[in-house]
């Protein structure tokens, strides 16, 4: 089967207050990791974000963060691709809100609204 629904039970080492009982989650399984010794070293990624959140200009990757209701352009250093997601090695910090969907003409300093 290509798709299936499976009920699982998980626990968290550090609980985030945004996680509530009976929340749903979508999971994508990644390809098997190569057995190469270089790959066995733990990644130094600061974050893993959806690949569609990364934009490029002149071949240089960047993302837009949401700061005080405005878009803030931030250059990032990309790591490995994990399915539809990408590792961010440098450029954003824990707790930053990244724009994952938005118009192609979004600019630095433009007013933005978070929709959930």
N, C-alpha and C positions, 0 to 999 in steps of 0.2 A: 504494500500500500504506500502511496505517496504521502498521504496526510492522515493523521490520527489524533485523537484526543486522549491524553493519558493523565490520570490524576496522580499527582505526586505530593509528598510532604517534605518541606524543607525547614531548616532552622538558620538563624542569622547569628553571626558572632557579634556584630554591632548593629543594633536596631536603628533604623532610620525612621523618624516620626512620620514621614510621608507614606510609609507602608502600613496599610490597614488590613484587618481581617477580611477574608473572602475576595481579595483583589485577584485579578487575572494576570497572566503573563504569557507572552509569546516567546517561544524558544526556537532557535535555529541551530542545528547541529553542524559543527564545522568538520572539514575534512580531517582525516587522521594526520597527526603531526609527523613530519619526517623523522627518521631515527638518527639524523645527523647530530653529532655532538655539539655543534654550534647552536643548534635550535634548542638544546636541552637547557641552555642558560635562561634564567627567568627574564622576561621582558622588563624593560625599564619604562614602560608606558605610564604617563601621568593619567591618561583617560582613554576610554574606548568610546567613540561616538559614531553615529550613523554616517556612512560615507557620503550621503547626499548633503550633509552639513558643511562639507569642505568645498570651498570654491578656489579657483585659481585665476591669477592674473599674471601674465608674462611668465607662466610656468611656476610661479611661486604660490604655494598653498596658504590659505587663510580661512578663518571662520569669523562669524559675527557673534558677539556675546550680547546679552541684554544687561545693560547697566542703567539703573535709574530710569527705566522706560525708554531708553534710546539704544540704538544699535552701535556697538563698538567693534570696529574691525581689529582683528588680532592675527598676526602672522603665527603660523604653527609649523612644527617639524613633525612630519609623518613617520610612523613606524610601519609595521606589517599590516596587511589587510586581513581581516577576520570575517570571512563571508561578506555580508553587506556592510560591515562596520570597518573602521580603521583606527589604529592606535595613534594617539597623539603623544609624542615624546616630550615636546616642549611647546610652551605658548599659552597654555591654559592651566588653571589651578582647580583644586577640588572645590566644589560648590558653585563654580561658574555656570551660568545658564547659556547654553549654546542654541543659536537659531538653527533648527533643523529643516523647517519649511518656510519659505518666504519668496517674494518676487526676485527675479534675476537682477532687477535694477535697484535692489536694496543698497543704501549708501551709509557710510560712517556718520553717526550723529542723527540719523533719521529716527523719528518717533516710532516705537513698536509696542505691540500689545501681546501679552502672553495669553494663548487660548489653550484650555485643557480639556 
